[in-house]
Amino acid sequence: MSATVALATLRIALTELRRNALSDRAFIQAARSQEALFQALPPKFEEVWLGLVDRLESSALFAEESCSFSQTDLLDNLALVLDKAEATLTA
């Protein structure tokens, strides 16, 4: 799978997660398994991405938003990282 396909896969998965059409667990699995994207980008991308995914996984333990784990903020940050990844890939 190419890096651009991996990026598109993550964008679709993130959109489906926001619409509750994909479970947290399925998104997290997809988010961790995009080796082609990780290899095509600087190592910092994988570090930041997986850090956010770890926090998302932790936030899934809470039924509602909490002060330290806002799922909405985490999803917004994941989208921002994907935007930066796309900019890096197309530069």
GUDRENDO-616756 format. One record per atom (N, C-alpha, C, CB): residue in three letters; x, y, z. Coordinates in steps of 0.1 Angstrom, whole numbers, plus 5000, padded with zeros to 4 digits. Glycine has a CB too. Layout:
GUDRENDO-616756
alaXYZ;...
END
This chain:
GUDRENDO-616756
met500949885000;met500050005000;met500950125000;met499050005012;ser500650224991;ser501450344991;ser501050445002;ser501250414977;ala501950535004;ala501650635015;ala500450715012;ala502850725016;thr500150745000;thr498950824997;thr497650744999;thr498950874982;val497750614996;val496550534999;val496350515014;val496750394992;ala497450505021;ala497450495036;ala496850615042;ala498850465042;leu497250735037;leu496650855041;leu495150865039;leu497450975035;ala494750825027;ala493350835023;ala492550735032;ala493150795008;thr493150615035;thr492550515044;thr492250575058;thr493350395045;leu493250645063;leu493150705076;leu492150825076;leu494450765081;arg492050895065;arg491051005065;arg489650945065;arg491251095052;ile489450845057;ile488150775056;ile487750725070;ile488050665046;ala488750655076;ala488450595089;ala488150705100;ala489750515094;leu488850815099;leu488650925109;leu487250985107;leu489651035107;thr486850995094;thr485451045091;thr484450945096;thr485251065076;glu484650825094;glu483650715099;glu483650715114;glu484050585093;leu484750735120;leu484750735135;leu483950855140;leu486250745141;arg484150975134;arg483351085138;arg481851065136;arg483851215130;arg481450995126;arg480050965123;arg479550845131;arg479850945109;asn480350785140;asn480050665147;asn479750545138;asn478850695156;ala480250555126;ala480150435117;ala481250335118;ala480050485102;leu482250375127;leu483450295129;leu483650295144;leu484650335121;ser484050185150;ser484250175164;ser485650235167;ser484250025169;asp485850275180;asp487150325184;asp488250225181;asp487150365199;arg487850095185;arg488849985184;arg489249965169;arg488249855189;ala488349975160;ala488649955146;ala489550065141;ala487349945137;phe489150195145;phe489950305141;phe491350295146;phe489350435145;ile491550265158;ile492850255165;ile493650145158;ile492750215180;gln493050035154;gln493749925147;gln494249985133;gln492849805145;ala493350055126;ala493750105113;ala494850215115;ala492550165106;ala494750295125;ala495650405128;ala497050355131;ala495150495139;arg497150245137;arg498450185140;arg499150105129;arg498350105153;ser498350065119;ser498849975109;ser499250035096;ser497849865107;gln499550165095;gln499850225083;gln501350245081;gln499150365082;glu502050135080;glu503550135079;glu504050215067;glu504049995079;ala503350205056;ala503850275044;ala503850425046;ala502850245032;leu502850475053;leu502850615056;leu503950655066;leu501450655062;phe504050575076;phe505150605086;phe506450605080;phe505050495097;gln506750515070;gln508050515064;gln508250625054;gln508150375057;ala507150675049;ala507350785039;ala507450925045;ala506150785030;leu507250935058;leu507251065065;leu508451065075;leu505951095072;pro508751185080;pro509851195090;pro509351115103;pro510151335094;pro510351065110;pro509950985122;pro509051055132;pro511250935129;lys509151185133;lys508351265142;lys506851245139;lys508651415141;phe506451225127;phe505051195123;phe504551075131;phe504851175108;glu505250965130;glu504850845137;glu504750865152;glu505750725133;glu505750935157;glu505750955172;glu504551035176;glu507051035176;val504251145169;val503051235173;val501751155170;val503151365164;trp501651095159;trp500451025155;trp500150915165;trp500650955141;leu501150835169;leu500850725178;leu500550775192;leu502050625178;gly501150885196;gly500850945208;gly499450995209;gly501751075211;leu498951045199;leu497451085198;leu496550965198;leu497251175186;val496950865191;val496250735191;val496150675204;val496750635180;asp497250675212;asp497350625225;asp496350705234;asp498750635231;arg496350835233;arg495350915241;arg493950885237;arg495651065239;leu493650865224;leu492350825219;leu491950695225;leu492250825204;glu492850605226;glu492550475231;glu492150485246;glu493750375229;ser492950565253;ser492650595267;ser491250665269;ser493750675274;ser490950755260;ser489750835262;ser488550745259;ser489750955252;ala488750635251;ala487650545248;ala487150475261;ala488050445238;leu487950475271;leu487550415284;leu486450495291;leu488750395293;phe486350625288;phe485450715294;phe484150725286;phe486050855297;ala483050715293;ala481750725285;ala481450865280;ala480550675294;glu481950965288;glu481751105284;glu483051185283;glu480751175294;glu482951305278;glu484151385277;glu484651415292;glu483851525270;ser485951415293;ser486551455306;ser487551565304;ser487151335313;cys487951625314;cys488851745312;cys490151705306;cys489151805326;ser490651585309;ser491951545304;ser491851465291;ser492751475314;phe490751415287;phe490651335275;phe489451375267;phe490551185279;ser489551485260;ser488451525251;ser488651455238;ser488451675249;gln487651355235;gln487751285223;gln487651375210;gln486651175222;thr486751475211;thr486651565200;thr487951645197;thr485551675204;asp488651685207;asp489951755205;asp490951655199;asp490451815219;leu490951535204;leu491851435199;leu491651405184;leu491751305207;leu490351395180;leu490051375166;leu490451495158;leu488551345165;asp490251615163;asp490651735156;asp492151735154;asp490251865163;asn492851695164;asn494351695163;asn494851585154;asn494951665177;leu494151475153;leu494451365144;leu494251415129;leu493651235146;ala493151495127;ala492951545114;ala494051645110;ala491551615114;leu494451725120;leu495551825117;leu496851755113;leu495751915129;val497151645120;val498351575117;val498251515103;val498551455128;leu497051465099;leu496851415086;leu497051525075;leu495551345084;asp496551645078;asp496751755069;asp498251785067;asp496051875075;lys498951785078;lys500451815077;lys501151695070;lys501051825092;ala500751575072;ala501351465065;ala501051475050;ala500751325070;glu499851515046;glu499551535032;glu500451645026;glu498051565030;ala500551755034;ala501451865029;ala502851815027;ala501351985038;thr503351735036;thr504751685035;thr504851595023;thr505151615048;leu503851505021;leu503951415010;leu503851484996;leu502851315011;thr503151594995;thr502951654983;thr503951764980;thr501551714982;ala504851794990;ala505851904988;ala506951854979;ala506351945002;
END
